[in-house]
C-alpha cells in the first residue's frame, strides 16, 4: 500500500510544481498523523472524517475530497466494507457480536466510527475489540483467524 501512497504523492507533487509551489520529494512518514496535520509548513494533507470533525475542523481548511473511482460510491463520499475470513460461514453481521473486531485506531472514521454507527442501527456493538494500527494489519489478522471481522475503507480494500 505504501507504494500506491507514494505514487499518489508523486502525482500531487507534480501538480503542485506546475502551480509554482514547492513540495518535498517524498512523504514524511515519521510524524504521527496529528503532528503531521498541524505541521506549520504543511501544504497538503489528507485525513478521514473523524479526525477532521474531532479536532481539525477549526484548524485546517478543507480543499477537496479525492475521488478514487469506487463503484457505487458517489463523488465526495467514501465507502467502508466489513471483511471476514473466507472460511467463516456466518452470513449476518449480528452473528459477529461476540467475535474479535480489529480496527486501526480510535480516530478512524472508516475502521471504527462507520462500524459503530452501522452496528448500533441493528442493536449491538462488538464486545471484543483490538486496536491494530492499520487496515493492512487488520486484514491480516482476519485472514489468519486472530480476528473475526474488521471494517476497512474501500480504497484500502481495493489496494489490498
C-alpha positions as CSV (number, residue, x, y, z in Angstrom):
1,X,0.0,0.0,0.0
2,X,2.9,2.3,0.7
3,X,3.9,2.1,-3.0
4,X,0.5,3.3,-4.0
5,X,0.6,6.1,-1.5
6,X,4.0,7.3,-2.8
7,X,2.8,7.2,-6.4
8,X,-0.3,9.2,-5.3
9,X,2.1,11.8,-3.7
10,X,4.2,12.0,-6.8
11,X,1.2,12.9,-8.9
12,X,0.2,15.6,-6.4
13,X,3.7,16.9,-6.2
14,X,3.9,17.2,-9.9
15,X,0.7,19.3,-9.9
16,X,2.0,21.5,-7.1
17,X,5.2,22.2,-9.0
18,X,3.1,23.1,-12.1
19,X,1.4,25.7,-9.8
20,X,4.8,27.1,-8.8
21,X,4.5,25.7,-5.3
22,X,7.5,23.8,-3.9
23,X,7.0,20.3,-2.4
24,X,9.0,17.6,-0.7
25,X,10.4,14.8,-2.9
26,X,8.8,12.2,-0.7
27,X,6.2,12.0,2.0
28,X,7.2,12.5,5.7
29,X,6.1,9.2,7.2
30,X,7.9,9.8,10.5
31,X,5.4,12.2,12.1
32,X,2.3,10.8,13.7
33,X,-0.9,11.9,12.0
34,X,-1.9,14.6,14.4
35,X,1.5,16.2,14.3
36,X,1.6,16.0,10.5
37,X,-1.8,17.7,10.2
38,X,-0.7,20.5,12.4
39,X,2.8,20.9,10.9
40,X,3.4,24.6,10.3
41,X,4.7,24.1,6.7
42,X,2.1,21.6,5.7
43,X,1.0,22.3,2.1
44,X,-1.5,19.5,1.7
45,X,-2.7,16.7,4.0
46,X,-5.3,14.0,3.9
47,X,-7.5,12.9,6.7
48,X,-10.6,10.9,7.2
49,X,-13.8,12.4,8.6
50,X,-13.4,11.5,12.2
51,X,-10.1,13.4,13.0
52,X,-11.4,16.3,11.0
53,X,-14.6,16.5,13.0
54,X,-13.0,15.8,16.3
55,X,-10.0,18.3,16.3
56,X,-9.1,19.6,12.9
57,X,-12.3,21.4,11.7
58,X,-11.3,24.8,13.0
59,X,-7.6,24.4,12.5
60,X,-7.3,23.5,8.8
61,X,-9.0,24.4,5.6
62,X,-10.6,21.5,3.5
63,X,-9.9,21.9,-0.2
64,X,-11.4,18.8,-1.7
65,X,-12.3,15.2,-1.4
66,X,-10.4,12.7,-3.7
67,X,-12.5,10.5,-6.0
68,X,-10.9,7.1,-6.1
69,X,-13.5,5.7,-8.5
70,X,-15.1,3.2,-6.1
71,X,-18.0,1.6,-7.9
72,X,-21.3,2.7,-6.4
73,X,-19.7,5.4,-4.3
74,X,-20.8,9.0,-5.3
75,X,-18.2,11.7,-5.7
76,X,-17.4,13.3,-2.3
77,X,-18.3,10.2,-0.3
78,X,-16.4,7.2,0.8
79,X,-17.4,3.6,1.5
80,X,-16.3,1.1,4.0
81,X,-16.6,-2.7,3.9
82,X,-16.8,-5.3,6.6
83,X,-14.3,-8.2,6.0
84,X,-14.3,-11.7,7.4
85,X,-12.2,-14.8,6.9
86,X,-13.2,-16.6,3.8
87,X,-13.6,-19.8,5.8
88,X,-16.1,-18.2,8.2
89,X,-19.7,-19.3,7.3
90,X,-21.6,-16.6,9.2
91,X,-23.8,-14.5,6.9
92,X,-25.3,-11.9,9.2
93,X,-23.3,-9.1,10.9
94,X,-25.0,-9.6,14.2
95,X,-23.6,-13.2,14.4
96,X,-20.2,-11.5,14.9
97,X,-21.4,-9.6,18.0
98,X,-19.1,-11.5,20.4
99,X,-16.2,-12.0,18.0
100,X,-12.9,-10.2,17.9
101,X,-13.3,-7.0,15.9
102,X,-10.0,-5.5,14.7
103,X,-9.7,-1.7,14.0
104,X,-6.9,0.7,13.2
105,X,-7.3,3.4,15.8
106,X,-9.8,5.3,17.9
107,X,-9.8,8.2,15.5
108,X,-10.7,6.1,12.4
109,X,-13.8,7.0,10.5
110,X,-13.7,4.1,8.1
111,X,-12.4,1.4,10.6
112,X,-14.2,2.3,13.8
113,X,-16.9,5.0,13.6
114,X,-18.5,3.6,10.5
115,X,-18.7,0.1,12.0
116,X,-20.0,1.6,15.3
117,X,-22.8,3.5,13.5
118,X,-23.8,0.5,11.4
119,X,-23.9,-2.0,14.3
120,X,-25.7,0.4,16.6
121,X,-28.5,0.6,14.0
122,X,-29.0,-3.1,14.3
123,X,-28.7,-3.2,18.1
124,X,-25.2,-4.1,19.1
125,X,-21.5,-3.2,19.3
126,X,-18.6,-5.6,19.2
127,X,-17.8,-6.8,22.8
128,X,-14.2,-7.8,21.9
129,X,-12.2,-5.2,20.1
130,X,-8.5,-4.8,19.4
131,X,-6.6,-1.8,18.1
132,X,-4.2,-2.9,15.4
133,X,-2.8,0.2,13.8
134,X,-3.6,-0.2,10.1
135,X,-6.1,-1.6,7.6
136,X,-3.4,-3.9,6.2
137,X,-2.8,-5.3,9.7
138,X,-6.5,-5.7,10.4
139,X,-7.0,-7.6,7.2
140,X,-4.0,-9.9,8.0
141,X,-5.5,-10.6,11.5
142,X,-8.8,-11.5,9.9
143,X,-7.1,-13.7,7.2
144,X,-5.1,-15.7,9.8
145,X,-8.0,-16.0,12.2
146,X,-6.7,-13.8,15.1
147,X,-9.7,-11.5,14.5
148,X,-13.1,-12.5,13.1
149,X,-14.1,-9.2,11.5
150,X,-12.8,-5.8,10.5
151,X,-14.1,-2.7,8.8
152,X,-11.9,-1.1,6.1
153,X,-12.3,1.8,3.7
154,X,-13.0,0.6,0.2
155,X,-9.9,2.2,-1.3
156,X,-7.6,0.3,1.1
157,X,-9.6,-2.9,0.5
158,X,-9.2,-2.5,-3.3
159,X,-5.5,-1.9,-2.9
160,X,-5.1,-4.9,-0.6
